[in-house]
Amino acid sequence: MKFYFPVLSLIFIYFSSFAGVQDSVQIPQKLSIGITEAPPFIYSENGGYSGLSISSWELVNDKLNKDYEFKSYNSLTDLLNAIQNKEVDFSINPITVTDNRMKIMDFSQPYFISNTGIAKRKESHIWSYIGNILSWNFISAILILVGVIFIFGFLVWIFERKHNQEEFGNSPRGIMEGFWWSAVTMTTVGYGDKSPRTTGGRIIGFIWMFMAIIMISSLTAGIASSLTISTMNDEISSVQDLDKFEVTTVSNSSSQEFLELYNIESALVLSEEEGINAVLNKETSLFVYDVPMLKYKINERNLQDEVEVLEKTLKKDYYSYSFPKDSPLLKEINPTLVSILKTMEWNVLVEDYK
């Protein structure tokens, strides 16, 4: 027994130290962090990278003190593939947590809450008014008004044509005199050049006076409504309303996944830059993507007078660091990230991006 005990002890120590080496190999000495430009969260500046996501990692790494390098990718699709295939250790890009993505990768605590929004081309109010005046809603309201005026004018003419010929006339031309009286009565102008004298004519006139008060108010409201500019915000009350428009979004983004969930057909582009260009060139009606990135690109290119982001949003987005499935780095980085999110320094940084 004295011989076996030291031998077994040496074997245990050997395998224990080997297992320790295996664990240390899992976390590399120099971290490879995958990124792709996503202003204002990640963008190139002075030969390096800046943005809120970069700032968040710098605060985290101040505590972790890790050696790292950024590995840049051309598109979100390439970056997601790189994470899934373990070409990088993790990514600090503002990647939205979704059910499908959680099946193929792991996520940290969300470090920013955003929204999926809609960008559209701005249109001139003058052309909108002209278009509404020429619309069927406006024309039909006018035709109804003219029709009602004509009916009461004709009824008065029926009673007055024989007994009040000097004012209404007995010929078909007198119908126009009745139309004139009906219009004047409805608008309460009261020229007094024509007035019914027969009992039947006065009864029709009495009824028309009261009906005109009600009808003129409702018809005026209808005409005003048809002239009012109808905005996209009014037309889009739910995600299903997007089906009425040509929609574009970024390939492999959470926006694409969201649109597919509701069976909304959409054209795909590789970046928000291409999506905004599609809106400008009238190749699409709506571009659906993350609100902070849409607003940043619009402001950066001074397109505020040409493109707008609608007030209504479609869903909330939670941006997190993303890791290959079962990465040991998640357990090391996540607690530090959580502690950073509670600091005043982080809250001050986030205010500039809201």
VOTOR-639407 format. One record per residue (C-alpha): residue in three letters; y negated, z negated, x negated. Coordinates in steps of 0.2 Angstrom, whole numbers, plus 5000, padded with zeros to 4 digits. Each point is the difference from the previous one (the first is absolute). Example, Ala and Ser with C-alpha at 12.3 -4.5 7.8 and 13.67 -1.06 7.14 Angstrom:
<atoms>
ATOM  resn    c2    c3    c1
ATOM   ALA  5022  4961  4938
ATOM   SER  4983  5003  4994
</atoms>
This chain:
<atoms>
ATOM  resn    c2    c3    c1
ATOM   MET  5000  5000  5000
ATOM   LYS  4988  4996  4986
ATOM   PHE  5002  5019  4994
ATOM   TYR  4998  5008  5017
ATOM   PHE  4984  4990  5005
ATOM   PRO  4989  5007  4986
ATOM   VAL  5007  5017  5002
ATOM   LEU  4997  5000  5019
ATOM   SER  4982  4993  4996
ATOM   LEU  4996  5014  4988
ATOM   ILE  5007  5013  5013
ATOM   PHE  4989  4993  5014
ATOM   ILE  4984  4999  4988
ATOM   TYR  5004  5019  4995
ATOM   PHE  5001  5006  5018
ATOM   SER  4985  4990  5006
ATOM   SER  4989  5007  4986
ATOM   PHE  5006  5017  5004
ATOM   ALA  4996  4998  5019
ATOM   GLY  4983  4994  4994
ATOM   VAL  4997  5016  4990
ATOM   GLN  5006  5010  5016
ATOM   ASP  4987  4991  5011
ATOM   SER  4986  5003  4987
ATOM   VAL  5004  5018  4999
ATOM   GLN  4997  5002  5019
ATOM   ILE  4982  4997  4997
ATOM   PRO  4993  5012  4987
ATOM   GLN  4988  4994  4986
ATOM   LYS  4987  5013  5005
ATOM   LEU  4998  5004  5019
ATOM   SER  4999  5018  5006
ATOM   ILE  4988  5000  5015
ATOM   GLY  5000  5015  5011
ATOM   ILE  4983  5006  5007
ATOM   THR  4992  5015  5009
ATOM   GLU  4982  5002  5003
ATOM   ALA  4995  4992  5017
ATOM   PRO  4982  4996  5000
ATOM   PRO  4992  4988  5003
ATOM   PHE  5016  4990  4995
ATOM   ILE  5005  5010  4984
ATOM   TYR  4989  5013  4992
ATOM   SER  4997  5006  4982
ATOM   GLU  4985  4995  4991
ATOM   ASN  4994  5001  4982
ATOM   GLY  5018  5004  4994
ATOM   GLY  5007  4986  5010
ATOM   TYR  5003  4994  5018
ATOM   SER  4990  4990  5012
ATOM   GLY  5000  4994  5018
ATOM   LEU  5006  4986  5010
ATOM   SER  5018  5002  4996
ATOM   ILE  4997  5000  4982
ATOM   SER  4989  4985  5002
ATOM   SER  5014  4991  5009
ATOM   TRP  5012  5003  4986
ATOM   GLU  4988  4995  4987
ATOM   LEU  4998  4983  5008
ATOM   VAL  5019  4998  5002
ATOM   ASN  5003  5005  4982
ATOM   ASP  4987  4987  4994
ATOM   LYS  5013  4987  5005
ATOM   LEU  5016  5010  4996
ATOM   ASN  4993  5007  4983
ATOM   LYS  5012  5015  5000
ATOM   ASP  4999  5016  4989
ATOM   TYR  4999  5015  5012
ATOM   GLU  4996  5018  5001
ATOM   PHE  4995  5011  5014
ATOM   LYS  5010  5015  5004
ATOM   SER  4991  5013  5011
ATOM   TYR  5007  5011  5013
ATOM   ASN  4992  5015  5009
ATOM   SER  5004  4995  5018
ATOM   LEU  5006  4986  5011
ATOM   THR  5016  5009  5002
ATOM   ASP  5003  5001  4981
ATOM   LEU  4996  4981  4999
ATOM   LEU  5011  4995  5014
ATOM   ASN  5015  5010  4992
ATOM   ALA  4996  4992  4983
ATOM   ILE  5001  4982  5008
ATOM   GLN  5016  5004  5009
ATOM   ASN  5008  5008  4985
ATOM   LYS  4994  4985  4988
ATOM   GLU  4990  5012  4989
ATOM   VAL  4987  4986  5001
ATOM   ASP  5002  4981  5001
ATOM   PHE  4988  4999  5015
ATOM   SER  4984  5007  5007
ATOM   ILE  4983  4992  5004
ATOM   ASN  4995  5014  5011
ATOM   PRO  4994  4996  5018
ATOM   ILE  5016  5005  5008
ATOM   THR  5003  4995  5018
ATOM   VAL  5015  4990  5005
ATOM   THR  5010  5009  5013
ATOM   ASP  5018  4998  5006
ATOM   ASN  5006  5015  4992
ATOM   ARG  4993  4996  4983
ATOM   MET  5007  4982  5001
ATOM   LYS  5018  5008  5000
ATOM   ILE  4997  5008  4983
ATOM   MET  4988  4989  4991
ATOM   ASP  4994  4982  5000
ATOM   PHE  4982  4994  5003
ATOM   SER  4989  4986  4994
ATOM   GLN  4988  4990  5011
ATOM   PRO  4987  5011  5008
ATOM   TYR  4984  5000  4990
ATOM   PHE  4989  5010  5012
ATOM   ILE  5000  5003  5019
ATOM   SER  4993  5017  5005
ATOM   ASN  5002  5012  5015
ATOM   THR  5006  5018  5003
ATOM   GLY  4985  5010  5007
ATOM   ILE  4995  5017  5005
ATOM   ALA  4987  5012  4991
ATOM   LYS  4993  5014  5009
ATOM   ARG  4986  5013  4998
ATOM   LYS  4983  4996  5007
ATOM   GLU  4993  5011  5013
ATOM   SER  4982  5004  5005
ATOM   HIS  4994  4991  5016
ATOM   ILE  4990  5016  5005
ATOM   TRP  5016  5011  5000
ATOM   SER  5009  4986  5009
ATOM   TYR  4987  5000  5014
ATOM   ILE  5000  5018  5001
ATOM   GLY  5019  5000  5001
ATOM   ASN  5000  4987  5014
ATOM   ILE  4986  5010  5010
ATOM   LEU  5012  5015  5000
ATOM   SER  5015  4990  5004
ATOM   TRP  5009  5001  5016
ATOM   ASN  4997  4982  5004
ATOM   PHE  4981  5003  5000
ATOM   ILE  5001  5017  5009
ATOM   SER  5012  4993  5013
ATOM   ALA  4988  4985  5004
ATOM   ILE  4986  5012  5002
ATOM   LEU  5010  5012  5012
ATOM   ILE  5005  4985  5011
ATOM   LEU  4982  4994  5001
ATOM   VAL  4994  5018  5005
ATOM   GLY  5014  5001  5012
ATOM   VAL  4996  4984  5009
ATOM   ILE  4982  5005  5001
ATOM   PHE  5004  5017  5008
ATOM   ILE  5012  4992  5013
ATOM   PHE  4987  4989  5007
ATOM   GLY  4986  5013  4999
ATOM   PHE  5012  5012  5009
ATOM   LEU  5003  4987  5014
ATOM   VAL  4982  4997  5003
ATOM   TRP  4996  5019  5001
ATOM   ILE  5014  5001  5013
ATOM   PHE  4990  4988  5011
ATOM   GLU  4982  5006  4996
ATOM   ARG  5002  5019  4999
ATOM   LYS  4996  5003  5018
ATOM   HIS  4988  4985  5004
ATOM   ASN  4991  5000  4983
ATOM   GLN  4999  5018  4994
ATOM   GLU  4983  4998  4991
ATOM   GLU  5008  4988  4988
ATOM   PHE  5018  5004  4999
ATOM   GLY  5001  5018  5007
ATOM   ASN  5013  5008  5010
ATOM   SER  5006  5012  4987
ATOM   PRO  5013  4997  4986
ATOM   ARG  4985  4998  4989
ATOM   GLY  4997  4984  5009
ATOM   ILE  5015  4992  4992
ATOM   MET  4990  5000  4984
ATOM   GLU  4987  4991  5009
ATOM   GLY  5013  4987  5006
ATOM   PHE  5006  4999  4982
ATOM   TRP  4982  4996  4994
ATOM   TRP  4998  4987  5013
ATOM   SER  5016  4992  4995
ATOM   ALA  4996  4999  4982
ATOM   VAL  4982  4993  5003
ATOM   THR  5007  4987  5011
ATOM   MET  5014  4995  4988
ATOM   THR  4987  4998  4986
ATOM   THR  4988  4990  5011
ATOM   VAL  4986  5012  4995
ATOM   GLY  4995  5002  5018
ATOM   TYR  4988  5015  5000
ATOM   GLY  4999  5000  5019
ATOM   ASP  5000  5019  5001
ATOM   LYS  5016  4999  5010
ATOM   SER  5007  4987  5012
ATOM   PRO  5014  5001  5013
ATOM   ARG  4993  4999  5018
ATOM   THR  5016  5001  5011
ATOM   THR  5011  4985  5003
ATOM   GLY  5015  5007  4991
ATOM   GLY  4989  5005  4985
ATOM   ARG  4993  4983  4999
ATOM   ILE  5017  4991  5001
ATOM   ILE  5006  5011  4986
ATOM   GLY  4984  4996  4991
ATOM   PHE  5002  4981  5003
ATOM   ILE  5018  5001  4994
ATOM   TRP  4996  5010  4984
ATOM   MET  4986  4988  4995
ATOM   PHE  5012  4986  4999
ATOM   MET  5014  5010  4992
ATOM   ALA  4988  5007  4988
ATOM   ILE  4996  4983  4993
ATOM   ILE  5018  4996  4997
ATOM   MET  5005  5018  4994
ATOM   ILE  4985  5002  4988
ATOM   SER  5004  4984  4991
ATOM   SER  5018  5004  4998
ATOM   LEU  4997  5018  4995
ATOM   THR  4986  4995  4988
ATOM   ALA  5013  4988  4992
ATOM   GLY  5013  5014  4999
ATOM   ILE  4987  5012  4992
ATOM   ALA  4995  4987  4988
ATOM   SER  5018  4996  4995
ATOM   SER  5003  5019  4997
ATOM   LEU  4985  5001  4989
ATOM   THR  5005  4984  4990
ATOM   ILE  5007  5004  4983
ATOM   SER  5019  4996  5000
ATOM   THR  5004  4992  4983
ATOM   MET  5017  4999  4991
ATOM   ASN  4999  4981  5002
ATOM   ASP  5000  5003  5019
ATOM   GLU  5014  5013  4999
ATOM   ILE  5012  4990  4989
ATOM   SER  5005  4983  5009
ATOM   SER  5018  5000  4993
ATOM   VAL  5010  5008  4986
ATOM   GLN  5008  5012  5013
ATOM   ASP  4983  5008  5003
ATOM   LEU  5001  5007  4982
ATOM   ASP  5013  5012  5007
ATOM   LYS  4985  5010  5008
ATOM   PHE  4993  5004  4982
ATOM   GLU  5005  5008  4984
ATOM   VAL  5004  4985  4989
ATOM   THR  5002  4999  4981
ATOM   THR  5005  4986  4989
ATOM   VAL  5006  4997  4982
ATOM   SER  5018  5003  4996
ATOM   ASN  5012  4985  4998
ATOM   SER  4986  4988  5005
ATOM   SER  5001  4986  5013
ATOM   SER  4989  5011  5011
ATOM   GLN  5014  5014  5001
ATOM   GLU  5013  4987  5004
ATOM   PHE  4989  4993  5014
ATOM   LEU  4997  5017  5007
ATOM   GLU  5018  5005  4999
ATOM   LEU  5005  4984  5009
ATOM   TYR  4989  5006  5015
ATOM   ASN  5006  5018  4999
ATOM   ILE  4983  5006  4995
ATOM   GLU  5001  5017  4991
ATOM   SER  4989  5000  4984
ATOM   ALA  4996  5011  4986
ATOM   LEU  5003  4992  4983
ATOM   VAL  4989  5000  4984
ATOM   LEU  5002  4992  4983
ATOM   SER  4984  4990  5000
ATOM   GLU  4986  4993  5010
ATOM   GLU  4989  5013  4991
ATOM   GLU  5010  5014  5007
ATOM   GLY  5000  4992  5017
ATOM   ILE  4981  4999  5001
ATOM   ASN  4998  5018  4994
ATOM   ALA  5011  5005  5014
ATOM   VAL  4988  4991  5012
ATOM   LEU  4985  5009  4992
ATOM   ASN  5008  5017  5000
ATOM   LYS  5005  4998  5019
ATOM   GLU  5018  5001  4995
ATOM   THR  5004  4985  5010
ATOM   SER  4991  4989  5013
ATOM   LEU  5005  4983  4994
ATOM   PHE  5005  4993  4983
ATOM   VAL  5010  4983  5002
ATOM   TYR  5001  4989  4985
ATOM   ASP  4994  4983  4993
ATOM   VAL  4983  4995  5005
ATOM   PRO  4993  4993  4983
ATOM   MET  5006  5016  4991
ATOM   LEU  4993  5012  5013
ATOM   LYS  4983  4991  5000
ATOM   TYR  4999  4999  4981
ATOM   LYS  5004  5019  4998
ATOM   ILE  4987  5004  5013
ATOM   ASN  4987  4990  4992
ATOM   GLU  5004  5006  4983
ATOM   ARG  4998  5018  5005
ATOM   ASN  4985  4997  5010
ATOM   LEU  5008  5006  5016
ATOM   GLN  4993  4987  5012
ATOM   ASP  4991  5014  5010
ATOM   GLU  5015  5011  5001
ATOM   VAL  5015  4988  5002
ATOM   GLU  5002  4984  5009
ATOM   VAL  5013  4987  5002
ATOM   LEU  5003  4995  5018
ATOM   GLU  4997  4982  5005
ATOM   LYS  5017  4998  5008
ATOM   THR  5015  4997  4988
ATOM   LEU  5018  5003  5003
ATOM   LYS  5009  4986  4991
ATOM   LYS  4998  4986  4987
ATOM   ASP  5006  5003  4982
ATOM   TYR  5006  4987  4988
ATOM   TYR  4998  5005  4981
ATOM   SER  5012  4993  4988
ATOM   TYR  5007  5002  4983
ATOM   SER  5016  5010  5001
ATOM   PHE  5016  4997  4990
ATOM   PRO  5017  5008  4997
ATOM   LYS  5013  4992  5011
ATOM   ASP  5006  4983  4994
ATOM   SER  4988  5000  4986
ATOM   PRO  4999  4983  4991
ATOM   LEU  4981  5003  4997
ATOM   LEU  4996  4997  5018
ATOM   LYS  5005  4981  4999
ATOM   GLU  4989  4999  4984
ATOM   ILE  4985  5009  5006
ATOM   ASN  4999  4996  5018
ATOM   PRO  4996  4981  4999
ATOM   THR  4986  5004  4988
ATOM   LEU  4993  5013  5011
ATOM   VAL  5000  4988  5015
ATOM   SER  4991  4987  4990
ATOM   ILE  4987  5013  4995
ATOM   LEU  4997  5005  5018
ATOM   LYS  4994  4982  5004
ATOM   THR  4986  5000  4986
ATOM   MET  4982  5003  5003
ATOM   GLU  4999  5013  4987
ATOM   TRP  5012  5011  5010
ATOM   ASN  4991  4997  5016
ATOM   VAL  4984  5006  4992
ATOM   LEU  5008  5016  4994
ATOM   VAL  5008  5004  5017
ATOM   GLU  4983  4999  5009
ATOM   ASP  4994  5015  4991
ATOM   TYR  5015  5010  5007
ATOM   LYS  4998  4996  5019
</atoms>
